[in-house]
Amino acid sequence: MTRSQTILITGASRGLGLALARDLAHRGWTLLLDARGEEALEAARAELAHSTRVVALAGDVTDSWHREALVAAARELGGLDAIVNNASALGTSPLPPLLNYSLDGLEGVFRTNVVAPLALLQSLRGELKPGARILNITSDAGVEAYPGWGGYGASKAALEQLSHVLAAEQPDWRVYWVDPGDMRTQMHQEAYPGEDISDRPLPEVSVPGLVELLTGDLPSGRYQARDLPQSAAQPADAAQAGGVKELRLALTVEDFDAALALYRDGLGLPTLHDWTDSETGRSIVLAAGVGTIELLDRADAAYTDSIESPAQAAGPVRLALEAASVDEASSRLQAHGAEPLGEVVHTSWSTRSQRLRTPDGLHISLYQPDPGHSAGD
């Protein structure tokens, strides 16, 4: 059995940190979470605890006592496979030009964005497992000259150089400094008070790239999060040739709120695009892993139905979703209104599978690899 990975994510009560924590929770990672806001962090812990083991400690990473508490928690969890230094300070808002920047404020930004990540690594070095991965969240403001962003950008530039040197000094670690891109977050809104930033994508769009760094085989270095899923998920020449880049299944539902609970909350699918406040109607795009199209003739479709739901055929469209645990995924779906059409079965195509029907009548096949069994076992 593959052991659970354990990760510390700072600034995990909202934004990118929470989006990443949600994704990793559904992958079975053990989470050690940190944030300054105790109430928001507890809400995140309570949500994620339905999927995995979560330890949440409220505090400021610039405080030595809080870092020591994180060290103790990491030791209790058996060590860390990864650390994501995501907690950041924007600094003065509205963003001032450098000649008007408060020097005390600038020191505070550097304490949070540069000194604290290094201090945390120094404190936790004894709890890091072999081959540990370090993700330091940076920004294009660290390499580009944006008026008003001098304080924040200078701190991220310093974090990038710190990361670069750390990678050279610690070749046994994977050290990444990664730019997630513009996001619709509270910090970005604080940078532009009173402005509409709804055109920025949600943090969930950047999560697949972070997961690739945490689970793939990329060397230490600087990466842009949104460039990673495309290069990892499909051949580069296919994308450059104008081929298909995404499979999207569009479902028209009668009860939007019930469907939202079923797919987003029941299956734990992260949000990519959200138009639930639109005046013309409501829609949302949820990430569902790698997209594929399976074509079946009537004979094979009937055979699949006979294994998974002998009493009811699926019709021309059926969702098939690979789950880490069919039993857990099925329980969550049933809690949100799905009806099982049969028990979990061992199939002749070497999976454990279960068929369910949504309130809208769509069939969902949940499956997980089960190479040790077949339908005849």
N, C-alpha and C positions, 0 to 999 in steps of 0.2 A: 504493500500500500504506500502511495506517495504521501510523504509527510506534508503537513500544512506549512505554508510559508508565513513568516511573521514580519510585519512591516510597521514602522513608525511614520505617521504622516502628521506634520505640524500644520496648524491652520486648517483643521479638518472639519470645522463646524458649518462651513458654507463654501460656496464657490467651487473652485477646482479641487480643493482638498476633499470636500464632501463627495463630489462627483467621482473622484478616483476611489475613495473609500467604498462607495456603493458598488462600483464595478468589482473591486477586489473581494468584497464581502460575498458576492454571488459566485465568485470563483473559489471560495473556501479559505481565503487567506485569514490569518489571525491578525487583528488590528489593534495597534496601540495609537490612540488619537490624542491630539493636543489642540487647544485653542484657548483664547483669552476669555471668551464669553461662556460662562458656566451653563447658563440655561440653554443656549443653542447647542452646545456640545452634548449636553445630556439628552436633548431631543434626537440628535444624530445617533448617539449610542443606543438609545431605546429602539430606534428604527433598525439599525444594522444588526443588533443582537438577535433579531429573528432569523438571520442568515448565517452568522458565524460568531466566534468568540471575540468580544470587544472589550478593551480596557480604555477608558477615557479619563484624562487628567487635565483639569482646567488650570491654566496658568500662562505666564509670559515666558517665552524662551530666552529672554534677556536676563531673567532672574536665575541665579545659580541654584537656589533651593528647588526651583521647579525642574531644572535640568537633572538634579540629583534624584528627584522623585521619578522622572522618566527612566533613569538608569536602573533604579530599583524595580520598576515595573517590567522593564525589558529583561532583567535577570530572572524575575519570577516567571516570565513567559518562555524561558529557555534560550534567550538570545534573539538577535534580529538578522533577517536575511536582507533587509533593505531599509533605507531611511529616505524619506522625501522631505527636503527642506522647502516647504511651501509657504510658511508663514512670512508675510511681508508687511512693511509699513510704506504707505504712499508718501507721507510727509505732509507739508502744508497744503491746504486746499482752500480756495482755488490755487492752482499751480503758479508760483511766482517766478519771475526771472531770477537768475543766479545772483545778480547784484543786490536783490532785495531779499534773498533767502536768509532766514534766521539760522545762525550758526548752531545754536542749541538744537534747533529742529533738525538740521542736517546731521548732527552727531547722533540724534535719536534714530534717524533713518539708517545710518550705518551700523548702529548697535543691533538693530533688528535684522537687517538684510545681509550683513556681512559678518559681524562679530559673533552673533548668536549661532548661525549655522556651524561655524568652525568650533565654537565652544561646545556645542552639542556633540559634534564628532569626537572632539577630544575626550569628553566625558564618557561617551559610549563605545570607544574603541575596543574595550575589553568585552563588550557584549555582541560585537559583530561576528557573524559566522564566516567561515572561509568563503571567498568569492562574493562577499557582500556587495550590494549595489547602492550607490549614493546618487540620488537625483536632486540637484539644486535647481529650483525653478527660477529662471531668469526672464529676460524681456528683450525685445528689439530695441527698447530704449537704452539698453546697455551698449549698443553698437551704432545706433543712429542718433543724430542730433535733432531732437524735437524741442522747440522753445517751450519753456515751462517745466520740462521733465528733467532738468539738469540734476537735481538732488537725487531723485529716484534712479535716474539712468546711471549716474556716477556710482551709486551703490551696487547696481546690478553689473556694471562693468567690473567693479572690484570683485564681486562674487564670481564672475566668469574667470578672471585671472586666478583667483584663489582655487577654483575648481580645476583649472588647467594644471596648475602646479601640483595640486593634490593627486591628480591622476598620474603625473610623472613620478611622484614620491611613493605612491601606493599601487604598484602594478598588479597586485593580487586582488584589488577591488575593481569594480566597474564604476567609474565616476562619470556622470553625465551632467552637463549643464544644458537645460532644455528650455526653449522658448515656446510657450503654449499658444502665442498669438493673442490678438484682441479678443476679449470675452465680455459677455454681459454679466458683470459681477458688481457687487457693492463697491469694491475698491475702484473699479473703472467709473462707476457712477459718481463717486466722490471726486474723481479727477475732473469731471465735467458736470458740476452741480447745475441742476435745472435743465440740462439738455436731455433729449431723447436718445438713448443708446440702444433702442430695441432692434436696430439693424445688426448689432454685434451678435455673433453666435453664442449659444450657451456653452458653459465650460465642458459639458459632456462631449462636445465635438473633439476636444483635445485629448480626451482620456485614452482612446485606443493607442495613440502614439506613446503615451507614458507606459501603458501596459506592455507594449512591444519592447521598450527599454528594460522593463522589469523582468520579462520572461524570455526575450530573444537572445541573440548571440552577437549583438552589436558591440564594437569596441568602445572604450572610453572616448568621450569627445562632446562637441556641441551639436545639438540637434534641434530642429523645429518640429514640434509634436505633430502638426497636421500633415507634414510630409511623410511621416513614417508609415501610417496604415496603407497608403497606396503602394508604396514600394514594397511593403511586406506582403500585401494581400494579392497582388497580381503582377504579371510581367510588365516591366517598364515599357517595352515596345508596344504592348496592347493599348496602354493608356495613351502613349504618344500618337498612335495611329488613329485615335478617335474612337476606340472600341468602348464597349459597355463598362462603366466604372462602378455602378451600384445597381443592385436589384432591390426594388421597392414594391412591396405588396400593399395595395391600397384597399382598405376595408371600409365600406360604408355601413354604419351601425345605427340601430334605432335608438339605443340608450347610450349616449356618449360617455357619461360619467361611469356607468357600469363597465363599459368596455375599457375605459381608461384604468379603472381599478384592476380589471382582469389582467391586462397585458403589461401595464407599467408596474403596478404594485404586486400582482400575483406572480408574474414571471420575473419581476425585477429588472425590466429592460430600461436602460438609461435614455434620457431625452436628448435628441439631436436638434430638433427644431420645434418650437412651441408657438402655435397660433390659437391658443384656447381662449384668448380675449378678443378675437376678431369680431367685428360687427357683422360681417357677412356670413359667419358660420364658424365652427370650431374644428380644429385639426391639430394633430401632433405627430411628429415622426420619431419613432423609437428605434434604437439600435438593437439588432437581433443577431449579432455575430456575423459570420461569413454567409453571404447569400448564394444560393444555388437554385437551379431549376431542374426538377426531376420529371421526366416524361415517362408515363406508363401507358401501355395499351390496356384495353378493357379487361383482358384476361389477367394481367398482372395486378391491376387495381382491385379486381374481384378477389384475387388470392390474398392480397394484403388485408382487405376488409375481412376476409374469413379468419385471419389470424388475430387481428386486433379488435374487431367489432363484428362478430358473426351475425348479429341481429339487425345491423343497419349499415348500409353503404354510405360512403362519404360524399359521393357526388363528384363533379369535375374539379373542385378546388379543395385541397386539404393542406393544413399547416403541419409540417414535420419539424420538430425542434429538438436538437440534441441538448440534453440536460446533464449536469454533473451528477444529479441524483433524480431519477424518475419519481421516486416516492415523495421526496420533498417538493419537487416542482408540482406534482399532481395535487398534493395537499394544499399548496398555496392557491392553485387554480380553483380547486373545489371551494376554498374559503371565499372566493370571489365569484361564485356562481356557476362554475363549470360542472358538468355532469359526467361522471365516468361511464363509459360504454362497455367496460369489461375490466377484468383484473390485469395486473401486470403480467406479461407473458414473455417467455423466451422464444425468440423468432429464429427461423432458419437462416436469416441474414445476420446472425450473431449479435443481436441486441436484446436488451430488456426494454420492452415497449408497453405503453398504455395509451389507449385512445380515449379522448374526452370530447364532449360537445359543449360549445359555448352557448350562452343564452340566445345568440343570434343564429344558432344552428350550424356553425362552422365546426368541422372536425379538426381536432389537434392531436397529432401523434407525438407523444413524448418518447424519446429513446436515449439509451446510453450504451456504449460499446460493451459487449459481453462475449468475448471471444471463446470463453470456456464452455458455452452452451449453444445448443440449437433447438429448434422446435421439437425434435424427437427425443431430447434428453429427459 
